[in-house]
Amino acid sequence: MSEKILMAHGAGGKLSAQLLQEIILPAFDNEILSELHDGAKIGRLAMTTDSYVVRPIFFRGGDIGKIAVCGTVNDLAVTGAIPKFLSAGVILEEGFDIHALKKIVASMATAAREAGVQIVTGDTKVVGRGQADGIFINTAGVGELIDGVDISAKNVRAGMKVLISGTLGDHATTILAGRHGLNLPENIQSDCAPLNKMIREMLTVEPKIAMLRDATRGGLAAVLNEIATAANVGILLDETKIPVRDEVLGVCDILGFDVLELANEGKIVAIVPENSAEEILSVMHENIYGQQAAIVGEIVATSAGKVGLKTPVGGVRIVDMPAGELVPRIC
């Protein structure tokens, strides 16, 4: 391991995993933490926490406040919980614009109302000029686990289908555009959204969904590599089935990015039983945030711990865990 913290340690890829395995988990090791999901299941409750440092703080389709609420709501929902309550801790830099703060707080309130959660506690700290980048937000959330639902990598089996809830890379592409003054079509904006209601609709149709994950840092590549390793299975994707906007692919081609590694803020990955995959997909299509959902692959009994991508020409390439930070400060 590097002797110094690098930006890539926060990217959700190989260095993030190394940080967890070599420093965090040995210090705090316990049965609940070892599940390594987006949230912890404690009795009949789920709990999660996250910190938000996105730059720029306002962007097309959202802002740091909206991400803070939606990200925490989604992390609770993918554990199989109904999100209920959130906390909000805000670190402000001296000189931060009050009008910007009002806008961010209003955005958080709007997102919380849409998700059906309450922000019930919090904290505010102010640091000196140059000691932060305007504003950082930490949120924690508590939810009630749904009876009969068990979201865990241990339930993933060969033959199950892999679903994603929509187009990949929209958020990362939007952040890049805002950061570097790139002109993109109006339809390209952050996918930041609360997905808890769609997830509950999916679980109503099929309580035996094996695994749900929020494909944020590290994108689809990181999430599926983590699932493949935890479940000791192989995953085979079909490149022709993966929904991606042409404009996002264009940005990836120009900048040399792999869209599978780009962060999303409103997309979930679901591992579902084969016999209910089409019904779940239909339910997703009926929700505003799942209209472009697709079955993109399947779980296979071979190549345990590996993710493969079947290409249009018939070959298969390995999809590795991301090694570095494609777009820093993405969420």
C-alpha positions, 0 to 999 in steps of 0.5 A, a space after each residue: 500500500 502507498 505510504 500516502 493517501 491518494 485520490 484513488 483511495 476514494 474512488 471505489 476501486 482497487 485502492 479503496 478495497 485495499 484501504 478497507 481490507 488492510 486498515 479499516 476492517 482489521 480495526 473494526 471487524 465484526 459480523 455486521 460490517 463484514 457484509 460490506 453492503 451499502 448499509 448495515 442490517 441491525 435487527 429489523 433496522 438498516 443504517 448507512 452513512 456517507 459524506 459528499 464532496 462533489 465539485 462543482 456543488 451545482 450541476 445540471 440535474 442536481 447539487 450537493 444537497 440533492 446527492 446527499 439525500 438521494 445517495 443515503 436513501 438509495 443506500 438504505 433501499 438497496 439493503 431491503 429497507 424502507 428509508 425513514 430518517 436522515 441526519 445531516 452534518 454540514 461543514 462550511 468554509 468561512 465566506 461561503 455564500 448564504 444564498 447558495 446554502 439556502 438553495 442547497 438546503 431547499 434542494 435537500 428538503 425537496 429530495 427528502 419529500 420525494 423520498 418520503 423521509 424526514 431529516 431529524 437531526 444534524 450538525 453544522 461546523 464552520 472552518 477557516 478560509 482555505 480549510 475546505 472547499 465551500 461545503 461538505 455534507 455528511 448524512 446518515 440514514 435509518 430504515 426499517 427492513 422489509 419482512 421476507 426480504 434478504 438482500 445479500 451476496 450469499 443468495 446469488 446463484 448461477 442462472 440469475 439475471 443482472 438488471 440495471 435501472 437505466 443508462 450509465 455514465 450520465 452523472 459523471 459526464 455531467 460533472 465533467 461538463 460542468 467542471 470543464 465548461 463542456 457543452 452537452 445536449 440538454 438530455 444529458 444531466 445527472 441521474 441523481 434521484 431517490 430510487 427507494 419507491 421503485 425498489 420497493 415496487 420491485 421487492 413487492 413483485 419478487 421478495 427473493 431478489 438476491 442482491 441490490 447495489 447502488 452503482 456510484 463510485 467505480 460504476 457498474 464495473 466496481 459493483 459487479 466485481 464486488 458481487 462476483 467476489 463476495 458471492 464466488 460466482 462469475 458474471 457475464 454481461 452482454 455489451 449490446 444490452 447495456 443502455 448508454 446514451 450516444 453522447 456519453 459514449 462520445 465523451 468516453 471515446 474522446 477522453 479514453 474512459 470506460 463507461 462501465 467505470 463511470 459513476 452514477 447517482 440514480 442507477 441500481 444493479 439488481 441480481 434477480 431470479 431468472 423466472 421473475 426477471 421479466 416481471 421485475 423489468 416490467 415494474 421498473 419500466 413503469 417507474 419514472 426512474 426505470 424506464 430504460 431498465 434492461 437485463 444486461 447479463 447473467 450469473 454463471 457457474 464458471 470464472 468465479 470472482 470474475 466479470 466478463 463482457 460479451 462484445 458485439 463481435 462475439 469475444 469476451 473481455 474481462 471487466 476489471 475492478 477500476 484501478 484509479 480515479 477517473 473523475 475525482 470528487 464525483 459525489 
